[in-house]
Amino acid sequence: MAILLLIIIHTVAGSIAILSGFAALSLPKSSKSHRTVGNIFVLMILFLGLTGIYIAYSRSIMISFVNGILLCYFVSTAWMSVKQKAGTIGKFEWFAFFVALAIVGMLINFGLEASQNPNGKLDGFGPQVFYFFATVATVAALLDLKMIVNRGISAHHRIIRHLWRMCFPMFMATAAFFLGQAKLLPEPVRKMEYLAVPVVIVLLSMAYWILRVLYSQNYKNGDGIATSAE
């Protein structure tokens, strides 16, 4: 009964996360509504990740277990990147760095287990899936370490950190629903060319905003920090 309740919470949280995520992507970044739906997105991804961790652990689905931790890690560091003052770090950044290292270690270990199994899979997933997420987590950990060594990051790099760490959980949630749970959708739209559209939109939106922040003089000068924060 408890697992069933958690599955319902997990499903509802994931649905709200996807809706609020697309709303945040479409709303003006200087608007109060953008910040509001952004906060909803963070909260729902945390619910999605935490319930996913428990459900996956109880069913021994290792990729979902680690990805639940990864979801929580990404949205937490994304949220903190705009809450923390530029050029400063705290205990949270150290904690997040070690969490990222633990995620990398677990994913590599599970990837090796999958490759050593007779069928080349672990819980239905090949080692490539584990190594893909391990690579992403490694990049995140290295960027965490760089920030710690430099004692913080500049204004516009804070926004870039915020952007990609918000968008990657959005990508994970969107891909898991539209590609991983396609059987729940009406049969007429159950085609790859349709199901991939929302996932591609997330990736393109992330690339667009990162490039815009990188090459916008306003962001380089530190303008829009407060208005761009969720």
Secondary structure, 3 states (H helix, E strand, C coil): CHHHHHHHHHHHHHHHHHHHHHHHHHCCCCCHHHHHHHHHHHHHHHHHHHHHHHHHHHHCCHHHHHHHHHHHHHHHHHHHHHHCCCCCCCHHHHHHHHHHHHHHHHHHHHHHHHHHCCCCCECCECHHHHHHHHHHHHHHHHHHHHHHHCCCCCHHHHHHHHHHHHHHHHHHHHHHHHCCCHHHCCHHHCCHHHHHHHHHHHHHHHHHHHHHHHHCHHHHCCCCHHHHCC
